[in-house]
Amino acid sequence: MLTMNVLSKGQIVIPAEIRHRYGIKPGTPVEIREVGDHLELYLLPSDPIVAFRGSLKTTDSLAKHLIEEHRQDVAQSVRG
């Protein structure tokens, strides 16, 4: 475990070893969360759209579902 001191302006210096390991560079977005009695630091993606692209993919296509529903509606109206 590494210990760091808070500087006069509230800044914390992340040790070089950790910055290199996680690819932290000046301008890297981070989030700090209060969790119970401690703080947690999270690295955020530099481009959240690119980072989350494809994460919500599903095997069930909404378009296919709507087309099938439309076909059933048309079939019922032809019968009725």
Short mmCIF file of the C-alpha atoms (twelve columns), coordinates in Angstrom:
data_MODEL
# 
_entry.id   MODEL 
# 
loop_
_atom_site.group_PDB 
_atom_site.id 
_atom_site.type_symbol 
_atom_site.label_atom_id 
_atom_site.label_alt_id 
_atom_site.label_comp_id 
_atom_site.label_asym_id 
_atom_site.label_seq_id 
_atom_site.Cartn_x 
_atom_site.Cartn_y 
_atom_site.Cartn_z 
_atom_site.pdbx_PDB_model_num 
ATOM 1  C CA . MET A 1  0.000   0.000   0.000   1 
ATOM 2  C CA . LEU A 2  1.268   3.462   -0.856  1 
ATOM 3  C CA . THR A 3  0.691   6.508   1.304   1 
ATOM 4  C CA . MET A 4  0.321   9.997   -0.149  1 
ATOM 5  C CA . ASN A 5  -0.130  13.412  1.429   1 
ATOM 6  C CA . VAL A 6  -2.712  15.970  0.397   1 
ATOM 7  C CA . LEU A 7  -1.057  19.178  -0.811  1 
ATOM 8  C CA . SER A 8  -2.114  22.695  0.200   1 
ATOM 9  C CA . LYS A 9  -4.570  23.033  -2.708  1 
ATOM 10 C CA . GLY A 10 -6.193  19.664  -1.994  1 
ATOM 11 C CA . GLN A 11 -4.149  17.864  -4.654  1 
ATOM 12 C CA . ILE A 12 -2.846  14.317  -4.343  1 
ATOM 13 C CA . VAL A 13 0.186   13.147  -6.304  1 
ATOM 14 C CA . ILE A 14 -0.306  9.651   -7.701  1 
ATOM 15 C CA . PRO A 15 3.026   7.799   -7.608  1 
ATOM 16 C CA . ALA A 16 4.741   7.303   -10.994 1 
ATOM 17 C CA . GLU A 17 4.582   3.501   -10.697 1 
ATOM 18 C CA . ILE A 18 0.787   3.587   -10.477 1 
ATOM 19 C CA . ARG A 19 0.428   6.262   -13.182 1 
ATOM 20 C CA . HIS A 20 2.469   4.130   -15.589 1 
ATOM 21 C CA . ARG A 21 0.634   0.919   -14.695 1 
ATOM 22 C CA . TYR A 22 -2.789  2.451   -15.398 1 
ATOM 23 C CA . GLY A 23 -1.789  4.820   -18.194 1 
ATOM 24 C CA . ILE A 24 -2.691  7.923   -16.208 1 
ATOM 25 C CA . LYS A 25 -1.512  11.065  -17.972 1 
ATOM 26 C CA . PRO A 26 -2.230  14.764  -17.420 1 
ATOM 27 C CA . GLY A 27 -5.879  15.340  -18.293 1 
ATOM 28 C CA . THR A 28 -6.967  11.741  -17.631 1 
ATOM 29 C CA . PRO A 29 -10.541 11.969  -16.326 1 
ATOM 30 C CA . VAL A 30 -11.112 10.423  -12.897 1 
ATOM 31 C CA . GLU A 31 -14.076 10.138  -10.570 1 
ATOM 32 C CA . ILE A 32 -13.891 10.128  -6.798  1 
ATOM 33 C CA . ARG A 33 -16.684 8.412   -4.873  1 
ATOM 34 C CA . GLU A 34 -17.564 8.451   -1.211  1 
ATOM 35 C CA . VAL A 35 -18.142 4.856   -0.137  1 
ATOM 36 C CA . GLY A 36 -19.031 4.469   3.499   1 
ATOM 37 C CA . ASP A 37 -16.054 5.716   5.483   1 
ATOM 38 C CA . HIS A 38 -13.555 5.885   2.602   1 
ATOM 39 C CA . LEU A 39 -12.978 7.368   -0.852  1 
ATOM 40 C CA . GLU A 40 -12.516 5.440   -4.091  1 
ATOM 41 C CA . LEU A 41 -10.854 6.761   -7.239  1 
ATOM 42 C CA . TYR A 42 -12.092 5.537   -10.635 1 
ATOM 43 C CA . LEU A 43 -10.480 6.104   -14.013 1 
ATOM 44 C CA . LEU A 44 -13.013 7.221   -16.590 1 
ATOM 45 C CA . PRO A 45 -12.743 6.581   -20.322 1 
ATOM 46 C CA . SER A 46 -11.467 9.589   -22.261 1 
ATOM 47 C CA . ASP A 47 -14.318 9.063   -24.753 1 
ATOM 48 C CA . PRO A 48 -17.299 7.438   -23.005 1 
ATOM 49 C CA . ILE A 49 -19.212 6.948   -26.250 1 
ATOM 50 C CA . VAL A 50 -16.419 4.866   -27.776 1 
ATOM 51 C CA . ALA A 51 -15.808 3.011   -24.500 1 
ATOM 52 C CA . PHE A 52 -19.417 1.883   -24.127 1 
ATOM 53 C CA . ARG A 53 -20.156 1.245   -27.793 1 
ATOM 54 C CA . GLY A 54 -21.564 -2.254  -28.167 1 
ATOM 55 C CA . SER A 55 -21.982 -2.844  -24.437 1 
ATOM 56 C CA . LEU A 56 -25.763 -3.044  -24.747 1 
ATOM 57 C CA . LYS A 57 -25.877 -5.521  -27.611 1 
ATOM 58 C CA . THR A 58 -28.480 -8.204  -27.327 1 
ATOM 59 C CA . THR A 59 -29.381 -11.260 -29.357 1 
ATOM 60 C CA . ASP A 60 -32.984 -10.038 -29.616 1 
ATOM 61 C CA . SER A 61 -33.359 -7.333  -32.267 1 
ATOM 62 C CA . LEU A 62 -36.036 -4.706  -31.648 1 
ATOM 63 C CA . ALA A 63 -36.379 -4.169  -35.401 1 
ATOM 64 C CA . LYS A 64 -36.994 -7.889  -35.994 1 
ATOM 65 C CA . HIS A 65 -39.526 -7.932  -33.177 1 
ATOM 66 C CA . LEU A 66 -41.408 -4.927  -34.625 1 
ATOM 67 C CA . ILE A 67 -41.407 -6.427  -38.138 1 
ATOM 68 C CA . GLU A 68 -42.805 -9.704  -36.806 1 
ATOM 69 C CA . GLU A 69 -45.453 -7.842  -34.805 1 
ATOM 70 C CA . HIS A 70 -46.421 -5.890  -37.939 1 
ATOM 71 C CA . ARG A 71 -46.699 -9.113  -39.971 1 
ATOM 72 C CA . GLN A 72 -49.010 -10.601 -37.340 1 
ATOM 73 C CA . ASP A 73 -51.174 -7.456  -37.369 1 
ATOM 74 C CA . VAL A 74 -51.415 -7.574  -41.169 1 
ATOM 75 C CA . ALA A 75 -52.285 -11.301 -41.101 1 
ATOM 76 C CA . GLN A 76 -55.053 -10.681 -38.558 1 
ATOM 77 C CA . SER A 77 -56.524 -7.814  -40.561 1 
ATOM 78 C CA . VAL A 78 -56.574 -9.953  -43.733 1 
ATOM 79 C CA . ARG A 79 -58.384 -12.788 -41.886 1 
ATOM 80 C CA . GLY A 80 -60.796 -10.498 -40.099 1 
# 
